């Protein structure tokens, strides 16, 4: 199997952060437009600054990048550019985590204006790029519970209007229990919850979100293998896990791709999808993740198809939309010779 095959096959991505996917060139353009000084003033220099060093540096980069998004027009620009990048990878459907509360706090852009910008980008993707997408509004661990309730209400009001879920992300050690009211609001309103857990913290973080958030998917979840009972629960309930191998390796959760437990997770019968997380910050893309999985683990077209099918089946879309995505996936794999 060649890398060209991985490039050509259609894909679905469920775990990628909009702010973490902004290209260095675009960050420079925004910084220049708004008079912000960054640690570098060339694309090459900024790409080097982007390069992952440790989690503290990652947060520093993420915050500085977010502070460059000063207007609703900027939000629309980064969303359109991201979706164009997904189209170049033949990603038919994306569910994109977006931290609206941070953008509002840093840059004063009201949520209503942000939503309008995101909706415009989604319409562009649908009409001009031939792909679908939706946003997951996330609660940031460490923010006050009252702020989480506000974000939950934003997400509930925009459900089906560009937003597909309420998320929770940020530093796992801070926990998620304090946001139980926000999760309850979402669940009672029929809005799915997607929770980051089980990457930088032990399986306890997964147990916690299962208890307080009732998530339909777990972002990462790779530490579940440390707890056989948790593995059984996740397998029996077939809760999808959004695995991001390069992120896990960069963060030092696993020493290398060779030692990543993705094959074991599949052997355990877990519901696994592959994703890119924060592509330029981790030096990857969804295509790159699939290419590395093929190279390091010997995954052939059958396993790549299974992982792609998992993502399509775990997507937060209607039954009719899912049938369309599945049909296009089958056609694309057939055209690629699989």
Secondary structure as UniProt FT lines:
FT   HELIX           3..8
FT   STRAND          11..17
FT   HELIX           19..21
FT   HELIX           24..34
FT   HELIX           43..50
FT   HELIX           55..67
FT   HELIX           72..88
FT   TURN            89..90
FT   STRAND          91..98
FT   HELIX           100..107
FT   HELIX           111..124
FT   HELIX           125..129
FT   STRAND          132..140
FT   TURN            141..142
FT   HELIX           145..157
FT   TURN            160..162
FT   STRAND          163..169
FT   HELIX           172..174
FT   HELIX           177..179
FT   HELIX           180..189
FT   STRAND          192..197
FT   HELIX           204..212
FT   STRAND          217..220
FT   HELIX           222..226
FT   HELIX           228..237
FT   STRAND          240..243
FT   HELIX           245..250
FT   TURN            251..252
FT   TURN            258..259
FT   HELIX           262..267
FT   TURN            268..269
FT   STRAND          272..274
FT   HELIX           279..281
FT   TURN            282..283
FT   HELIX           286..297
FT   HELIX           301..314
FT   HELIX           319..335
FT   TURN            336..337
//
